């Protein structure tokens, strides 16, 4: 509800004429834009995460997939929303700590109210490194993979059209045609995936940290068990 109010195109900010970028839209265009923005923001809710990926995978598996604009925009925004592990370590770590501060404050309030802790909100028992490894492996990597497949599906035909247009404007060299061109045309269009290296690097760092944390916990437990019990006089 809060996200809906903050990002809706008819929010208080957009009612200011100096800030209203949509004032020249027709009523129908505004209605379409408003619906799209609200759908995109609501799709960032993690409760829809797995179903969203499942639906897109199913769509892309069709012989001739056609990606709906709203679904494409929603998945892109969702991936942006969870993308901090796909950035270099210093940015990812800063975002992780900021989010955990927010989660732990929520957990403190839940404890004070006698409520059960929400996931990752118990500051005394949350295993940060392990949680980030799981987040990368089960949430971020699959999301970015599906998003990449979707973008290749959308941009592939555009790339082919542009390539064909360029080729038709150039003189034909008979010696260069044939197997090479057929192979190039049959090669699937691929986008650059700069996030892959960052995800791998960040996961490696978290695994190293997880090993250190586990060693520290084991040492602390050993020390606690080695303390002799007190005797009453």
VENHU-V328105 format. One record per pair of residues at least 12 apart in sequence whose C-alpha atoms are under 10 Angstrom apart, sorted by the first residue. I is the first residue (numbers start at 1). J is the second residue. If there is no record, write none. Layout:
i=I j=J
i=I j=J
//
This chain:
i=1 j=42
i=3 j=38
i=3 j=41
i=3 j=42
i=3 j=44
i=3 j=45
i=4 j=37
i=4 j=38
i=4 j=39
i=4 j=40
i=4 j=41
i=4 j=42
i=5 j=38
i=6 j=41
i=7 j=34
i=7 j=37
i=7 j=38
i=7 j=40
i=7 j=41
i=8 j=33
i=8 j=34
i=8 j=35
i=8 j=36
i=8 j=37
i=8 j=38
i=8 j=39
i=8 j=41
i=9 j=21
i=9 j=22
i=9 j=30
i=9 j=31
i=9 j=33
i=9 j=34
i=9 j=35
i=9 j=36
i=9 j=37
i=9 j=38
i=10 j=22
i=10 j=30
i=10 j=34
i=35 j=70
i=36 j=69
i=36 j=70
i=36 j=71
i=36 j=73
i=36 j=74
i=37 j=70
i=37 j=73
i=37 j=74
i=38 j=74
i=39 j=70
i=39 j=71
i=39 j=73
i=39 j=74
i=40 j=70
i=40 j=71
i=40 j=72
i=40 j=73
i=40 j=74
i=40 j=75
i=40 j=76
i=40 j=77
i=40 j=78
i=41 j=73
i=41 j=74
i=41 j=77
i=41 j=78
i=41 j=81
i=42 j=74
i=42 j=78
i=43 j=71
i=43 j=73
i=43 j=74
i=43 j=75
i=43 j=76
i=43 j=77
i=43 j=78
i=44 j=74
i=44 j=75
i=44 j=76
i=44 j=77
i=44 j=78
i=44 j=79
i=44 j=80
i=44 j=81
i=44 j=82
i=45 j=78
i=45 j=81
i=46 j=78
i=46 j=82
i=46 j=139
i=49 j=75
i=49 j=78
i=49 j=79
i=49 j=139
i=49 j=143
i=50 j=138
i=50 j=139
i=50 j=142
i=50 j=143
i=52 j=71
i=52 j=74
i=52 j=75
i=52 j=78
i=52 j=143
i=53 j=75
i=53 j=139
i=53 j=142
i=53 j=143
i=53 j=145
i=53 j=146
i=53 j=147
i=54 j=146
i=55 j=71
i=56 j=68
i=56 j=71
i=56 j=72
i=56 j=75
i=56 j=146
i=56 j=147
i=56 j=149
i=56 j=150
i=57 j=146
i=57 j=147
i=57 j=149
i=57 j=150
i=59 j=150
i=60 j=146
i=60 j=149
i=60 j=150
i=60 j=153
i=64 j=153
i=65 j=150
i=65 j=153
i=65 j=154
i=66 j=150
i=66 j=153
i=66 j=154
i=67 j=150
i=67 j=151
i=67 j=153
i=67 j=154
i=72 j=147
i=72 j=150
i=72 j=151
i=72 j=154
i=75 j=143
i=75 j=144
i=75 j=146
i=75 j=147
i=75 j=150
i=76 j=143
i=76 j=144
i=76 j=146
i=76 j=147
i=76 j=148
i=76 j=150
i=76 j=151
i=78 j=143
i=78 j=144
i=78 j=147
i=79 j=139
i=79 j=140
i=79 j=141
i=79 j=142
i=79 j=143
i=79 j=144
i=79 j=145
i=79 j=146
i=79 j=147
i=80 j=140
i=80 j=144
i=82 j=135
i=82 j=136
i=82 j=139
i=82 j=140
i=82 j=143
i=82 j=144
i=83 j=95
i=83 j=136
i=83 j=139
i=83 j=140
i=83 j=141
i=83 j=143
i=83 j=144
i=83 j=195
i=83 j=199
i=84 j=96
i=84 j=136
i=84 j=140
i=84 j=195
i=84 j=198
i=84 j=199
i=85 j=132
i=85 j=133
i=85 j=135
i=85 j=136
i=85 j=140
i=85 j=141
i=85 j=195
i=85 j=198
i=85 j=199
i=85 j=200
i=85 j=201
i=85 j=202
i=85 j=203
i=86 j=136
i=86 j=140
i=86 j=141
i=86 j=144
i=86 j=194
i=86 j=195
i=86 j=196
i=86 j=197
i=86 j=198
i=86 j=199
i=86 j=200
i=86 j=201
i=86 j=202
i=86 j=203
i=87 j=194
i=87 j=195
i=87 j=196
i=87 j=197
i=87 j=198
i=87 j=199
i=87 j=201
i=87 j=202
i=88 j=195
i=88 j=197
i=88 j=198
i=88 j=199
i=88 j=201
i=88 j=202
i=89 j=198
i=89 j=199
i=89 j=201
i=89 j=202
i=89 j=203
i=89 j=205
i=90 j=202
i=92 j=198
i=92 j=199
i=92 j=202
i=93 j=132
i=93 j=202
i=93 j=206
i=96 j=128
i=96 j=132
i=97 j=128
i=99 j=120
i=100 j=120
i=100 j=121
i=100 j=122
i=100 j=123
i=100 j=126
i=100 j=128
i=101 j=121
i=101 j=123
i=102 j=121
i=103 j=117
i=103 j=118
i=103 j=119
i=103 j=120
i=103 j=121
i=103 j=122
i=103 j=123
i=104 j=117
i=104 j=118
i=104 j=119
i=104 j=120
i=104 j=121
i=104 j=122
i=104 j=123
i=104 j=124
i=104 j=126
i=105 j=121
i=105 j=122
i=105 j=123
i=106 j=118
i=106 j=120
i=106 j=121
i=106 j=122
i=106 j=123
i=107 j=119
i=107 j=120
i=107 j=121
i=107 j=122
i=107 j=123
i=107 j=124
i=108 j=121
i=108 j=122
i=108 j=123
i=109 j=121
i=110 j=122
i=119 j=131
i=127 j=210
i=127 j=213
i=127 j=214
i=128 j=206
i=128 j=209
i=128 j=210
i=128 j=213
i=129 j=203
i=129 j=205
i=129 j=206
i=129 j=207
i=129 j=208
i=129 j=209
i=129 j=210
i=129 j=211
i=129 j=212
i=129 j=213
i=130 j=203
i=130 j=206
i=130 j=207
i=130 j=209
i=130 j=210
i=130 j=211
i=130 j=213
i=131 j=206
i=131 j=210
i=132 j=202
i=132 j=203
i=132 j=206
i=132 j=207
i=132 j=210
i=133 j=199
i=133 j=202
i=133 j=203
i=133 j=204
i=133 j=205
i=133 j=206
i=133 j=207
i=133 j=210
i=134 j=203
i=135 j=203
i=136 j=199
i=136 j=200
i=136 j=202
i=136 j=203
i=137 j=199
i=137 j=200
i=137 j=203
i=140 j=199
i=141 j=195
i=141 j=196
i=141 j=199
i=141 j=200
i=144 j=193
i=144 j=195
i=144 j=196
i=145 j=193
i=145 j=196
i=148 j=190
i=148 j=191
i=148 j=192
i=148 j=193
i=149 j=190
i=149 j=191
i=151 j=189
i=151 j=190
i=151 j=191
i=152 j=188
i=152 j=189
i=152 j=190
i=152 j=191
i=152 j=192
i=153 j=188
i=153 j=189
i=153 j=190
i=154 j=189
i=155 j=189
i=155 j=190
i=155 j=191
i=156 j=188
i=156 j=189
i=156 j=190
i=156 j=191
i=157 j=189
i=158 j=189
i=159 j=189
i=159 j=190
i=160 j=185
i=160 j=188
i=160 j=189
i=163 j=185
i=164 j=185
//
